[in-house]
Amino acid sequence: MANHAQFSFQDASSPIMEELIQFHDHAMMVALAICSLVLYLLTLMLTQKLSSNTVDAQAIELVWTILPAAVLVTLALPSLRILYMMDEINEPDLTLKAIGHQWYWTYEYTDFKDLTFDSYMTPTADLPLGHFRLLEVDHRMIVPTEATVRVIVTADDVLHSWAVPTLGVKTDAIPGRLNQTSFLAPRPGVFYGQCSEICGANHSFMPIVVEAVPLANFENWSSLLSSQ
């Protein structure tokens, strides 16, 4: 999760987030190279007397046409690759539904019978020692590790947004519409997120907590919760 005064991304906890961070670094290096080149040319023009005769300068026109096109290609190819990786999956290992309310989330495990629960933020007064204020919930969303999880996101009242930065997911929850996203947690852990769409007075009090556990633990948890 993020820490105080952090300006960079959170550490990646899914393959998609790793790809997004790598693409961000790649795009920043391209932007840095362009800015450096422009600064160099400006400095050269201000410090030296250059010829201003650019009429019929076909070589220069060729360079400033091909070079930007090559830069755009180097950005477009990895971008399209990530978009296809984030695209709809046909055979997820687990499908669940996240429904946004003012101001809590409801989770429905559609692959299981009667496995539905609400997830409210834990009040500060009831927060166990060592847990995070404004981020902990009374019921976490439990998922198995090394499994492709599809999350169908919608809302019951107003616009919300289901976002877990370290997993690289952020999907708008729109009333009357179903959006979907997917992620894979390769290791056990607890991943925190928050509603990322201003949805009312208590917008900042509806956190998201995803806990990835081994498959055996997930099966025990789902069996216990279904029997209640």
C-alpha positions as CSV (number, residue, x, y, z in Angstrom):
1,M,0.0,0.0,0.0
2,A,1.0,3.6,-0.3
3,N,3.0,5.4,2.4
4,H,3.3,9.0,3.6
5,A,4.7,11.4,1.0
6,Q,4.9,8.7,-1.7
7,F,4.9,10.2,-5.2
8,S,5.6,7.0,-7.3
9,F,3.3,4.0,-8.0
10,Q,2.7,1.4,-5.4
11,D,4.7,-1.8,-5.7
12,A,3.1,-4.1,-8.3
13,S,1.2,-7.1,-7.0
14,S,-0.2,-8.4,-10.3
15,P,1.3,-9.0,-13.7
16,I,-0.9,-6.3,-15.2
17,M,0.4,-3.7,-12.8
18,E,4.0,-4.7,-13.6
19,E,3.3,-4.1,-17.2
20,L,1.7,-0.7,-16.5
21,I,4.7,0.4,-14.5
22,Q,7.1,-0.7,-17.2
23,F,5.1,1.2,-19.8
24,H,5.0,4.3,-17.6
25,D,8.8,4.2,-17.3
26,H,9.2,3.6,-21.0
27,A,6.9,6.6,-21.8
28,M,8.7,8.8,-19.4
29,M,12.1,8.0,-20.9
30,V,10.7,8.8,-24.4
31,A,9.4,12.1,-23.1
32,L,12.7,12.9,-21.4
33,A,14.6,12.2,-24.6
34,I,12.3,14.5,-26.6
35,C,12.6,17.3,-24.0
36,S,16.4,16.9,-24.0
37,L,16.5,17.1,-27.8
38,V,14.3,20.2,-27.9
39,L,16.4,21.9,-25.1
40,Y,19.6,21.1,-27.0
41,L,18.3,22.6,-30.2
42,L,17.0,25.7,-28.5
43,T,20.4,26.2,-26.8
44,L,22.1,25.7,-30.1
45,M,20.0,28.3,-31.8
46,L,20.5,30.9,-29.1
47,T,24.2,30.4,-28.7
48,Q,25.3,30.0,-32.4
49,K,24.5,31.7,-35.6
50,L,22.6,29.1,-37.6
51,S,21.4,29.5,-41.2
52,S,17.7,30.3,-41.3
53,N,17.3,29.2,-44.9
54,T,15.0,26.2,-44.6
55,V,13.2,26.6,-47.9
56,D,13.2,23.3,-49.8
57,A,15.1,21.7,-46.9
58,Q,13.9,18.2,-47.8
59,A,16.3,16.5,-45.4
60,I,15.0,18.4,-42.4
61,E,11.4,17.8,-43.5
62,L,12.1,14.1,-43.8
63,V,13.6,14.0,-40.3
64,W,10.8,15.8,-38.6
65,T,8.3,13.6,-40.3
66,I,9.9,10.2,-39.7
67,L,11.2,10.8,-36.2
68,P,7.8,11.7,-34.6
69,A,6.2,8.7,-36.4
70,A,8.9,6.4,-35.0
71,V,8.3,7.8,-31.5
72,L,4.6,7.2,-31.8
73,V,5.1,3.6,-32.9
74,T,7.4,3.0,-29.9
75,L,4.6,4.2,-27.6
76,A,1.7,2.6,-29.5
77,L,2.9,-1.0,-29.7
78,P,3.4,-1.6,-25.9
79,S,0.3,0.4,-25.2
80,L,-1.8,-1.9,-27.5
81,R,-0.2,-4.9,-26.0
82,I,-1.3,-3.9,-22.5
83,L,-4.8,-3.1,-23.7
84,Y,-5.2,-6.6,-25.1
85,M,-3.8,-8.1,-21.9
86,M,-6.4,-6.2,-19.9
87,D,-9.2,-7.1,-22.4
88,E,-12.1,-9.4,-21.6
89,I,-11.3,-12.9,-20.5
90,N,-13.4,-15.8,-21.6
91,E,-12.7,-18.4,-18.9
92,P,-11.9,-16.9,-15.5
93,D,-11.2,-19.1,-12.6
94,L,-13.5,-17.1,-10.3
95,T,-16.3,-14.5,-11.0
96,L,-17.7,-12.1,-8.5
97,K,-19.8,-9.0,-8.5
98,A,-19.0,-5.8,-6.7
99,I,-21.9,-3.4,-6.1
100,G,-21.3,0.1,-4.9
101,H,-23.7,1.7,-2.4
102,Q,-23.7,5.0,-0.4
103,W,-21.3,4.2,1.3
104,Y,-20.2,0.5,1.3
105,W,-19.6,-2.4,-1.1
106,T,-21.6,-5.6,-1.6
107,Y,-19.8,-8.6,-2.9
108,E,-21.6,-11.5,-4.6
109,Y,-19.6,-14.7,-5.5
110,T,-21.7,-15.8,-8.5
111,D,-19.9,-19.2,-8.7
112,F,-21.2,-20.1,-5.2
113,K,-24.7,-20.4,-3.8
114,D,-25.8,-17.8,-1.3
115,L,-22.3,-16.3,-0.9
116,T,-23.0,-12.6,-0.5
117,F,-21.9,-10.1,2.0
118,D,-21.6,-6.3,2.6
119,S,-18.2,-4.7,3.3
120,Y,-18.3,-1.6,5.6
121,M,-15.3,0.4,6.7
122,T,-14.2,-0.4,10.3
123,P,-14.7,2.6,12.5
124,T,-11.6,4.1,14.1
125,A,-12.9,3.2,17.6
126,D,-13.3,-0.4,16.7
127,L,-10.0,-0.7,14.8
128,P,-7.7,-3.5,16.0
129,L,-4.1,-2.5,16.9
130,G,-1.9,-2.3,13.9
131,H,-4.6,-2.0,11.3
132,F,-5.0,0.9,8.9
133,R,-7.4,3.8,9.7
134,L,-9.9,4.5,6.9
135,L,-8.7,1.4,5.0
136,E,-9.8,-1.6,7.0
137,V,-13.2,-3.2,6.5
138,D,-15.3,-5.6,8.5
139,H,-15.5,-8.2,5.6
140,R,-12.7,-8.5,3.2
141,M,-13.0,-9.7,-0.4
142,I,-11.2,-13.1,-0.3
143,V,-9.8,-14.5,-3.6
144,P,-7.4,-17.4,-4.3
145,T,-3.9,-16.8,-5.3
146,E,-2.7,-17.7,-8.8
147,A,-6.2,-17.6,-10.1
148,T,-7.7,-15.3,-12.8
149,V,-10.5,-13.3,-11.0
150,R,-13.2,-11.5,-13.0
151,V,-14.9,-8.7,-11.2
152,I,-18.2,-7.4,-12.5
153,V,-18.7,-3.9,-11.2
154,T,-22.0,-1.9,-10.9
155,A,-23.7,0.5,-8.6
156,D,-27.1,0.7,-6.8
157,D,-27.5,4.5,-6.5
158,V,-24.8,6.9,-7.8
159,L,-21.5,6.6,-9.6
160,H,-18.7,4.8,-7.8
161,S,-15.4,3.4,-8.9
162,W,-13.8,0.1,-7.7
163,A,-10.0,0.6,-7.6
164,V,-7.1,-1.3,-6.1
165,P,-3.9,0.4,-7.3
166,T,-1.4,-2.3,-6.5
167,L,-3.4,-4.8,-8.6
168,G,-3.7,-2.4,-11.5
169,V,-7.5,-2.3,-11.6
170,K,-9.9,0.7,-11.6
171,T,-13.4,0.3,-13.0
172,D,-16.3,2.7,-12.8
173,A,-19.5,1.4,-11.1
174,I,-22.4,2.9,-13.0
175,P,-26.1,2.3,-12.0
176,G,-27.9,0.1,-14.5
177,R,-24.6,-0.9,-16.3
178,L,-22.2,-3.8,-15.8
179,N,-18.5,-3.1,-16.3
180,Q,-15.9,-5.7,-15.7
181,T,-12.2,-6.1,-14.9
182,S,-9.9,-8.9,-14.1
183,F,-6.7,-9.4,-12.1
184,L,-4.4,-12.2,-10.9
185,A,-2.7,-12.2,-7.5
186,P,0.4,-14.3,-7.7
187,R,1.1,-14.3,-4.0
188,P,-0.8,-14.2,-0.7
189,G,-1.3,-10.7,0.7
190,V,-3.8,-7.9,1.6
191,F,-4.3,-5.2,-1.0
192,Y,-6.1,-1.9,-0.2
193,G,-8.1,0.4,-2.4
194,Q,-10.8,3.0,-2.2
195,C,-13.7,4.3,-4.2
196,S,-12.2,6.6,-6.8
197,E,-15.3,8.5,-7.9
198,I,-16.7,11.3,-5.7
199,C,-20.0,9.8,-4.7
200,G,-21.2,11.9,-1.8
201,A,-20.5,13.0,1.7
202,N,-18.9,9.7,2.8
203,H,-17.0,9.1,-0.4
204,S,-13.7,8.7,1.5
205,F,-15.3,6.1,3.9
206,M,-15.9,3.2,1.6
207,P,-12.5,1.4,1.3
208,I,-11.8,-1.8,-0.7
209,V,-9.8,-4.7,0.8
210,V,-8.8,-7.7,-1.3
211,E,-7.1,-10.6,0.5
212,A,-5.4,-13.2,-1.6
213,V,-5.0,-16.6,0.1
214,P,-4.0,-20.1,-1.0
215,L,-6.7,-22.1,-2.7
216,A,-7.2,-24.5,0.2
217,N,-7.8,-21.6,2.6
218,F,-10.2,-20.0,0.1
219,E,-12.2,-23.2,-0.2
220,N,-12.4,-23.5,3.6
221,W,-13.5,-19.8,3.9
222,S,-16.2,-20.1,1.2
223,S,-17.6,-23.3,2.7
224,L,-17.8,-21.8,6.2
225,L,-19.4,-18.6,4.9
226,S,-21.9,-20.5,2.7
227,S,-23.0,-22.6,5.6
228,Q,-23.9,-19.6,7.8
